[in-house]
Amino acid sequence: MNINQLEWFCLAYEARSFAKAAEGAFVSRQALGKALAHLEGEVGAQLFERSEAGVTPTGAADAAYPIAQRIVADERALRRACAEASQAERPALRIAIANGVLRSLPAGLLARLEAAFPTLDFFIEKHYFLECFDRLEAGEVDFALCPAPREGSYQRWPVAEERVFVVADNALVSFDPDTCTLEDLESLVFFLPGDRGPNDLGLGRAMAERGLTRRTNTQYTDYDFITEKVIAGQGAALAPESALAPFVEAGLTTFPVPEPTVRWRVELLARQRELTEVERQVIAFLTAPASR
């Protein structure tokens, strides 16, 4: 007696048809009929009355059905419990990635990361960059790949770095971009993603140190929407070099921020805690020069 015989018996009992039971079990009518005949031999009782109209369960089948049903259900529960336990024993790593960061990473880096650690389950999710910090601090993720981290005590490892550019419609730029100074940037209104944290990559700090005023619009947190606004000529924005394509295609003026400390720095962040050996290996992979 095996679990298939009991499962097929239950299907035949419920359908009152070997043909329908075979269809539900994805086996041939002949294979199912043969298995149930063997089952009848093993239990020493006829379970079905066969006729051209179909099959009719016998009294023995009525008695056997609830028992067989429980055995089949228990077998499925056993398999499920074992699979879940096995999955729970498999190490997992949760990484939150800020919007826009993927463009700065080497092509295929995350796919290579998964291939390099086949026994590790990766859960990679993309969020607004401040939400990445929130999830990291709440312990909902193990790592965050983010630019411009907020104040906080993090372990951090550099992954990528780029120049930052100003992008704006030509009509808004009243100065020569080739000789632009921080003073010139006072004439622009910058769309920034929200009003929490250092969301301008240090531009505001650099301007304030010179007594300059940085004008901003922080009502939008989605950078794709900010891109639309800037292309429509409603303000300026900051963009890493890897994100310039849509602005260049739209014919906007693009030029480097005239302050070398304003950089798009992508870092891998973790809370202050003891790292596992596999986490150290993942960090080494993501920060290795060969991965960049």
C-alpha positions in Angstrom: 0.0 0.0 0.0 1.4 3.4 -0.9 0.2 7.0 -0.7 -0.6 7.2 -4.4 -3.1 4.4 -4.0 -4.8 6.1 -1.1 -4.9 9.4 -2.8 -6.3 7.9 -6.0 -8.9 6.0 -3.9 -10.1 9.2 -2.4 -10.3 10.9 -5.8 -12.3 7.9 -7.2 -14.6 7.8 -4.1 -15.4 11.5 -4.5 -15.8 11.5 -8.3 -17.7 8.2 -8.5 -15.6 7.7 -11.7 -12.2 6.2 -12.4 -11.9 8.3 -15.6 -12.4 11.6 -13.7 -10.2 10.4 -10.8 -7.4 9.6 -13.3 -7.8 13.0 -14.9 -7.4 14.7 -11.5 -4.4 12.6 -10.7 -2.8 13.2 -14.1 -2.4 9.4 -14.8 -4.0 7.1 -17.2 -7.4 5.4 -16.6 -5.6 2.0 -16.8 -2.9 2.9 -14.3 -5.4 4.2 -11.8 -7.7 1.1 -12.2 -4.8 -1.3 -11.7 -3.6 0.6 -8.6 -7.0 0.5 -7.0 -7.3 -3.3 -7.8 -4.0 -3.8 -6.0 -5.3 -1.8 -3.1 -8.5 -3.9 -2.9 -6.2 -7.0 -2.8 -4.1 -5.5 0.0 -7.1 -4.5 2.2 -8.9 -7.8 1.4 -12.2 -6.1 0.4 -13.9 -4.8 -2.7 -14.0 -1.0 -2.6 -16.0 -0.2 -5.8 -18.8 -1.8 -7.8 -17.8 -1.4 -11.4 -20.4 -0.9 -14.2 -20.6 0.8 -17.6 -22.3 3.8 -15.8 -19.3 4.3 -13.6 -18.2 3.1 -10.2 -20.1 2.9 -6.9 -18.3 2.8 -3.5 -19.0 -0.2 -1.4 -19.6 -0.2 2.4 -15.9 -1.0 2.8 -15.1 2.1 0.8 -17.4 4.2 3.0 -15.5 2.9 6.1 -12.1 3.4 4.5 -12.6 6.8 2.9 -12.3 9.1 6.1 -9.2 7.1 7.2 -7.6 7.3 3.8 -8.4 11.0 3.6 -6.7 11.7 7.0 -3.6 9.7 5.9 -3.3 11.7 2.6 -3.8 15.0 4.5 -1.2 14.0 7.1 1.3 13.0 4.3 0.9 16.4 2.7 1.3 18.1 6.0 4.4 16.1 6.7 6.0 17.1 3.4 5.0 20.7 3.9 6.5 20.8 7.4 9.8 19.3 6.2 10.0 21.7 3.3 9.4 24.7 5.6 11.9 23.4 8.1 14.5 22.9 5.4 13.8 26.4 4.0 14.2 27.9 7.5 17.6 26.3 7.9 18.7 27.9 4.6 20.4 31.2 5.3 18.8 34.3 3.8 20.0 37.8 3.3 17.6 40.8 2.9 18.9 43.9 1.0 17.0 47.1 0.5 18.2 49.1 -2.6 17.4 52.8 -3.0 15.7 54.1 -6.1 18.3 55.1 -8.7 21.1 53.0 -7.3 20.9 50.1 -9.8 22.0 52.5 -12.6 25.3 53.1 -10.7 26.1 49.4 -10.1 28.0 47.3 -12.6 25.8 45.5 -15.1 24.7 42.2 -13.8 26.3 42.7 -10.3 23.2 41.4 -8.4 22.9 38.3 -10.7 26.5 37.5 -10.2 26.1 37.9 -6.5 23.3 35.3 -6.4 25.3 33.0 -8.6 28.4 33.4 -6.3 26.3 32.3 -3.2 24.0 29.5 -4.5 23.2 28.3 -0.9 22.0 31.7 0.2 18.5 33.0 -0.4 18.5 36.7 -1.4 15.5 38.9 -0.8 16.2 42.2 -2.7 13.7 45.0 -2.7 13.7 48.6 -4.0 12.5 51.5 -2.0 12.6 55.3 -1.7 16.1 55.9 -0.1 14.8 57.1 3.2 12.6 54.1 3.6 15.7 52.0 3.1 17.1 53.5 6.2 13.9 53.1 8.1 13.8 49.4 7.2 17.4 48.9 8.1 16.9 50.6 11.5 13.8 48.5 12.2 15.7 45.3 11.5 13.4 44.5 8.5 16.5 44.2 6.2 20.1 43.1 6.8 21.7 45.6 4.5 20.8 48.7 2.5 22.4 50.0 -0.7 21.9 53.7 -0.5 23.4 57.1 -1.4 23.9 60.0 1.1 23.2 58.2 4.4 21.5 60.1 7.2 23.0 60.7 10.5 23.3 57.4 12.4 25.8 54.8 13.6 26.1 52.5 10.6 28.7 50.1 9.4 29.4 51.2 5.8 31.3 50.0 2.8 31.8 51.9 -0.5 30.3 50.3 -3.6 30.2 53.0 -6.2 31.0 56.7 -6.7 30.1 59.2 -9.4 30.2 62.9 -10.2 27.0 64.8 -9.7 25.5 67.0 -12.4 23.0 69.9 -12.4 20.3 69.4 -15.0 17.9 72.1 -16.1 16.0 73.4 -19.1 18.2 75.8 -21.1 15.8 78.7 -20.4 16.4 78.5 -16.7 20.2 78.7 -17.0 21.2 82.3 -17.1 24.9 81.7 -16.7 27.7 79.9 -18.6 27.6 76.3 -17.5 31.3 75.9 -18.3 32.3 78.5 -15.7 29.4 77.8 -13.3 30.0 78.7 -9.6 28.0 77.9 -6.5 26.8 81.5 -6.5 25.3 80.8 -9.9 23.2 78.0 -8.5 21.3 80.4 -6.3 19.3 81.3 -9.4 17.9 77.8 -9.7 15.1 76.0 -7.8 16.1 72.3 -7.2 13.6 69.5 -7.1 14.8 67.2 -4.2 13.2 63.9 -3.3 11.4 64.8 -0.1 12.5 67.0 2.8 14.1 64.4 5.2 17.8 63.8 5.4 20.7 65.1 3.3 18.9 64.6 0.0 21.0 67.0 -2.0 24.3 65.0 -1.6 25.9 67.9 0.3 25.1 70.8 -2.1 23.1 72.7 0.6 25.9 72.4 3.1 28.5 73.6 0.6 26.4 76.6 -0.3 25.6 77.4 3.3 29.3 77.4 4.2 29.7 80.3 1.7 26.6 82.1 2.9 24.6 81.2 -0.2 20.9 80.2 -0.3 19.8 77.0 -2.0 16.2 77.1 -3.2 14.3 73.8 -3.3 11.0 72.1 -4.1 10.7 69.0 -1.9 7.0 68.1 -2.4 7.8 65.1 -4.6 9.6 61.9 -3.4 9.5 59.9 -6.7 12.6 60.7 -8.8 10.8 59.6 -12.0 8.2 62.3 -11.4 10.9 64.8 -10.6 12.6 63.9 -13.9 9.3 64.7 -15.7 9.1 68.1 -13.9 12.6 69.0 -14.8 12.2 68.0 -18.5 9.0 70.1 -18.5 11.2 73.1 -17.5 9.7 73.6 -14.0 13.0 73.5 -12.1 16.5 71.9 -11.8 17.7 68.7 -10.3 20.8 66.9 -9.3 21.7 63.6 -11.1 24.6 61.2 -11.0 26.4 60.7 -14.3 24.7 57.3 -14.8 21.3 58.9 -14.7 21.9 61.7 -17.3 20.5 59.9 -20.4 16.9 61.0 -20.2 17.9 64.7 -19.6 20.5 64.6 -22.5 17.9 63.0 -24.8 15.4 65.8 -23.9 18.0 68.5 -24.8 18.5 69.8 -21.3 21.6 71.6 -20.1 23.8 69.3 -18.0 27.0 70.3 -16.2 29.0 69.1 -13.1 28.3 70.6 -9.8 31.1 73.1 -9.2 32.0 71.6 -5.8 34.1 68.4 -5.7 32.7 67.3 -2.3 29.2 66.9 -3.8 29.4 63.3 -5.0 27.0 60.4 -5.5 28.4 57.8 -3.2 26.6 54.4 -3.0 27.4 52.5 0.1 26.4 49.2 1.6 25.1 49.9 5.1 24.4 47.7 8.1 23.5 48.4 11.7 26.2 48.1 14.3 26.1 44.4 15.0 28.1 41.2 14.8 28.3 40.1 11.2 28.1 36.4 10.2 30.9 34.9 8.1 28.6 34.6 5.0 27.7 38.3 5.4 31.4 39.2 5.4 31.8 37.2 2.2 28.9 39.1 0.6 30.4 42.4 1.6 33.7 41.5 0.2 32.1 40.5 -3.1 30.1 43.7 -3.4 33.0 46.0 -2.6 35.8 44.2 -4.5 37.3 46.3 -7.3 36.5 43.4 -9.7 32.8 43.9 -9.1 32.8 47.6 -10.1 
